[in-house]
Structures are given as structure tokens and as C-alpha cells.
Amino acid sequence: MKKRYETVFELIGVFIILFLLTYLITYEYRKLALPSNFTYSNSYVIYYIFSLVGIIILTSYIINFLYSKNKKANYIPNLFLLIRAIIILSFFSIFLNIIISFALTLILLYYEKKSMILANFNNIIIAAYVAATLGIIIGIVGTELLLGIIAVYDFVSVYLTDHMIKLIKPFKERIEYLGIVLQAGSKREGKKTFRFLGLGDLAFSNILISSILFYTNLISLAFLEEIIAIFALTLIFFFGKKRRGHPAMAYIAPLQLLITNIILFFVI
């Protein structure tokens, strides 16, 4: 029981950081969306050209690094590493100049292989960036429809088919590419167990939050959505069947949709 509480506290920490990053990204996008705060100039053209060059260099570095270590490396994890690099670079580019962003991206990707905590942090960055971008692009209504689809897909792929197992199989050597490893666990037969939270669960649990922040600026409602996600996952940790996967979004999405619509239509 004590270990479960430790896992919940670790989970709360993860989602607080995720919420803060999602908020910061959405806030920056919101500032750019205001016509009075945005002026086009040649500096933007130079910036995006430099960003493109940076991405090409980063891609070359990653491919060379991977294949110099393992000539038979699986292309799927390599592709995921490339996507991770682009997203992390894009995240830092929102707040910092491209040179610093490029350097930080290289450092984080290089050392994540040596630190699970750093790999977790990278996944939080990726989830926050994806959530903020998707939530803003498709809006509140689109986000709610997407959450409904994801909830059904998650339920079917975990409980009714072996699709999720097939998806994870290519990543058995680099499981941290797919999500957060919650390290507070119990020892069983000399081995430390852990709980795993998928990257998709992190991102999709926050897309509605980014939509609410961007289109309504209701920070309290957005934070309530984060609490709902933590609550749903806590229920899974305490009452879900041990040693098997559970479709997190099948629990998170319905609760978020229910509470959001009640508040938006009947309270506000």
C-alpha cells in the first residue's frame, strides 16, 4: 500500500510539470494569436531557415550516432528518436533562440540513455508540446470528439485485441521512448517493478486542457481537468488488476468530457 501512495505522489509530480509546460506553451501561442502582438518581418524567414538547417544537422547526428553503435538497429525506434528530437527542438525554440535550443536538445537526447529521470522529463516535454499544438489546432469541440475516439480505441486495443502488445514489441530495448516509467515500485523476487504510463496518455489527457486555456483562458477549469486525469489514474493504480495493461484514456476521457461540458454549459 505504501508503494502505491509513492507512485501516486510521483504521478502528481509528473502531471504538475506537464500542466505547467502545457500552460507555458499555450500562453506563448496565445500571445502570437493576438494581432496587436504579432508583426511579420524578415527575421521570421531567417529564423525558420535556421531552424530547418538545425533540424537537418540534428537528424544527421542522430542517424550517425545510432548506426555507428548498432548497424542492425530497428528503424522504428530510430524514427521515433528523430521525431522526439524535432519536437524537443521545437519546444525550446518557443522560448529560446535556435542555437541554445539546438544545444539543449542534443544534451537531453544524449544523456537520456543514461538517466530514466531525464528520459521521463523529455517525454513530458513531448507530451506538453503535442497536447498544446493539437488542442489549439482542432479547438474545444474537435478535441472532445478526438478524446471520444481515443477512449474507444484505447479500450479496444488493450482489452479486446493484442494491438498494444504488437505496438510495444519493437521498443523492448528502448521502452522509455513510449512513455513515463514511474520508478516507485515494490521489489519482487529481487527485481524492482515499475508502473508505465504511455506517452499518448500523457499527451491526450492534456489536449482538452490546452484548448480550454487557449480559447477560454479558464485556468481553474484547465487545472480541474488535470486533477481529473490524476484521479482516474489513481483509481487504476489502486483498483486495477496487477501485472496487466489498462487503457488510461478510456477512464480519463469520459470523466474529462463529462465535467467539462457540465461546467461550460450549465455553470459558466
N, C-alpha and C positions, 0 to 999 in steps of 0.2 A: 504493500500500500504506500509506503514512504517513497519508493522509487517512482510510483505513478504521479505523486504530487511533484516530485522533482522534474518529471517530464512535462507536467503542466506548466510549471514555472518557466522552464526552458522555452516552451511553446509560446507563452505570453511574451517573453523577451523577443522572440523571433517576429511575432506579429506587431509588436510596438515599433520595432525598427522598420518593418515592412510598411506600416501605416505612415510613419514619418517620411520615408523615402517617396512613397506614392504621393503624399501631400506636397512635398517639395517639387517633384516633377510637374504635377498638375498645376501648382501655383505658378511655375515658370511658364508653362504653356498658356495659362490663363492671361498672364501679362502680355504675351505676344499676340493673343487673340484680340486685345483691345486696340483698335485702330490708332488711337492717340499715342500709344506707346510704341508703335512699330513704324519704322521708316526704312524703305529699301535703299540700299547703296551698293556700290561695287565691292565693299568689304565682305558682303554676304557671298558673292560669287567666289572671291578668293578663299573664303572660309570653307565653302563646300568643296572646292577643288582640292584644298589642302587635306580636308577630311577624307576624300576619296583616295588620295595618294597614301595617306596614313593607313587606311584600311587595306590597300593592296600590299603595302610593306608588311603590315601585321599578318596578313594571310600568308605571305611568302615565308615569314619567320616561323609561323605555326606549322605549316606543312613540312618545312625543312627540319624543324625540331622533332616532330613526330616520326618522320620516316627515317631519320638518322638513328633513332633509338629502336625502331621496330619496322622493318621493311614489309612485314605482313600485317601491319595494323589494319584493323577493321575500318572501312571508310565511313560507317555511320557515326561512331564516336568522334572521328576526325571532323566530320561535317558539323556535329554538334559543338565541337570546340571552336570551330570557325564562327558559328552563329553566336556563341557565348562572347567571343572576342568583339564582334561587331556591336552587340547590344551593350556590353560594358563600356566600350569606347563611346558609343552614342550617349550613354547616361552621363559620363563625366564631361562630355562636350557641352552639355546643357549648362554646366556651372563653371567650367574651366576652359582655358584655351587648349587648342588641339594638341600642342606639344606635351603639356602636362598630362592631358587626358590619355594620350598615347603611351606615355611612360608608366602611368599608374595601371593601365590595362595590362601591359606586359608584365609588370611586377606581380599583380594579382593572379594572372594566369600561370605564371611560372611557379609561384610558391603555393598555389592551391593544391598541387600534387603532394606537398609535404605537410599540409595542415588541413584537417577536416573542418575546423572552425572557419578558416579563410574560404574554403570551398562553399561552406554554408552562406557566408557573407556574400560571395559572388552570386549565389543563387537568389538571395534576397534582392540584390540589385537588379538582376534579370527579371524577376517576378514583378517588382515595382515598376520597372520601365515598360514591360509588356502590358501590365494592367492599366497603367496611366494612358498609354498610347491607344489601346483598344477601347477603353472606356470613353475617351474623348471622341474618337472617330465615329463610333456607332451610336453614341448617345444613350440616354437612360432606357428608352423603350427597346432599342436594339440590344442593349446589354441584358435586359430582363429576358428577352427571347433567347439570347445566346446561353444564358445561365440555365434556362429550362432544358435546352438541348443538351448541354454539357452534363446536367444532372442525370438525364436518361441514359446518355452514352456511358457515363461513369458506372452507373448501376449495372448496365448490361455487360460491359467489358470486364467487370470484376466478378459479379455474382453469377452471370449466365453463360459466359464464354471464357476461354483462356487467352483472349486477345491481349490483356495487360501483361501476362507472363511472356508472350512472344515479343512484346514491345521492349521489355526489360532485358531479355536474353543477350542482345549484342553488347550490353553495357555492364556485364558481370564484372569486368575488370575496372570499370570507372563508374560505379553506381552513383557517385556524387554529382555526375552530370545531370541526373534526373530529378534531384530534389535535395531536401534537407535531411541530414542524419541527426536525429535527436539522441545525444550520447548518454543521457541519464537513463541507465538501464540496470537490469539485475544480472548477476553472474549465475550462469547455469552450466554445470559440468566444466568449470574452469574457463568458460568463454563469456565475454561480455555481450549481452544482447543490446539491441537498439531499436528505436522506432523510426520509421521513414515516412516523410511527407513529400509527396510528389511536387515537382516544380509547377505543374499545371494547377494543382490545388492551391498553391500559394498565389499564382497569378490570377486565376479565375475568381478566387474569393475576394479579390480587390478591384475587379473591373467596375463593379457597381459603385464602389466607394469613389473611384476616380471620376465617374460620370456625375455622381452627386456633388462632389467638390467642384467640378468644372462648371456644371450647368446651374446649380443652385447655391453653391458656396455654404451649404449647411454642414459645418464641421461636426456638430454634435451628432447629426444623423449618420454621417460617414463613419464616425468613431463607433457608433452603436452597431453598424454593420460589421466592424472588426471584432467587437465583443461577441456578436452572434457566431462568427466563424470560430473563435476560440472556444465558445460554449459547445458548439456542435462537435468539434474535435475532442474536447474533454470528455463528452459523453461516449465517443468511440473508444477512447483510451481506457475508460473505466468499465464500460459495459460490453464493448465489442469482443468478439471471440478472439482468443490469443492465437498467435502464430499463423495468422492469415491476413490477407489484404482486405481493406474496406474502402468503398467508394466515397471519399470525403465529400466531394461536391454533391453527391446525392443527399447528403444530410445538410450541408451548408446552404446550398442554393435555395431550397424551398423555404427555409427559415428567413433568409435574407429577403426573398421576394415577398413573403407574407408581411413581414414587419415594415418593409419599405413602402409597400402600397397602402397599408393601413395608415401610416403616418402622412404620406404625401396626399392621399385623397380624403382622409377624414379628420386629420389633425391640423395640418398646415393650410 
